[in-house]
């Protein structure tokens, strides 16, 4: 029993630590964005470790602003993706890929001085990825719907029951008898559903 409590406490503390780190990252995301202000407003930034030259933006500060404006939303989307417990969480990959593509394009533009504009049709290259993700999400939705409601679509073909079929007089009498047998639930939709299940 003590071992079980110790393992539970260790698991809870790890969960609490991970949640705290995630909460701190989200809370400090505006500060992460404004990190671009520490960069110099010059074309070349020289440090003892490296030298960075902004070719496309002509300003290290502008390049840093561009990178952080893509990196911070990407970081928040990554956190959301890995912590989301909804069935549709795969859809979060779509904006994640968009921000990742924009970040890579910004680096590429600055390094090679070649403009990659997402407004000029380059977004079409991400369309196959979007289609795959949306297909996966739709399939997950169908599986969850089937599991929750226990539907088997092959049974619908065999029963030939339609929502729009009219009720015959015999069925109406059986329904009335069924309702009279269950006085406490009279005039309830549950009775109609139970009646059709017994058919």
C-alpha positions, 0 to 999 in steps of 0.5 A, a space after each residue: 500500500 505504501 509503495 502504491 501511494 509513493 508511486 502515485 505521489 511521484 506520478 502526481 508530482 511529475 504531472 504537477 511539474 509538467 503542468 507548471 512548466 507549461 503554465 509558465 511558458 504560456 504566461 511568459 509568451 508575451 515576454 518571449 515575443 518581445 525578446 526581439 527588442 534586445 537585438 540591435 538595429 543594425 544590418 550585422 550583429 557580431 558576438 563572440 560566438 557568431 556573426 549574423 547578417 540580415 540580408 533581406 530585412 537589412 536590419 537584425 531587429 526587423 528579422 528578430 521581430 519576424 522570427 518571434 512573430 512566427 515562433 511564439 504562436 508556433 510554440 503555443 500551438 505545439 503546447 495546445 496540440 500536446 495538451 489537448 484532450 479533445 478528439 479533434 486535436 489533430 486539426 491543430 496541426 494545420 496552423 502549426 504547419 502554416 506557422 512552421 512554413 512561415 518561419 522557414 520561409 522567413 529564414 530562407 528569405 533572409 539568408 538567400 534574399 529570395 522572396 517566398 510569398 505565401 500570398 502568391 500561391 505557395 500555400 498550395 504546397 501545404 494543401 495535401 498536408 491539410 487534406 490528409 489531416 482533415 481526413 484523419 480527423 474525420 475518420 477519428 470522428 466517425 470512429 468515436 461516433 460509432 463507439 459512443 452510439 454503438 451504430 453498425 451501418 450494415 444493420 440499417 440496410 437490413 432493417 429498412 427503418 426510416 425516420 420519415 416512415 409513417 406509423 400504421 394504426 396497428 403500431 399506433 395501438 401497440 405504442 399506446 398500450 406500451 405507454 399505458 403499461 409505463 404510466 410514470 414515463 407517459 408521453 416521453 420520447 424515451 417510450 417511443 425510442 424503446 418501442 422502436 427498439 423492441 420492433 
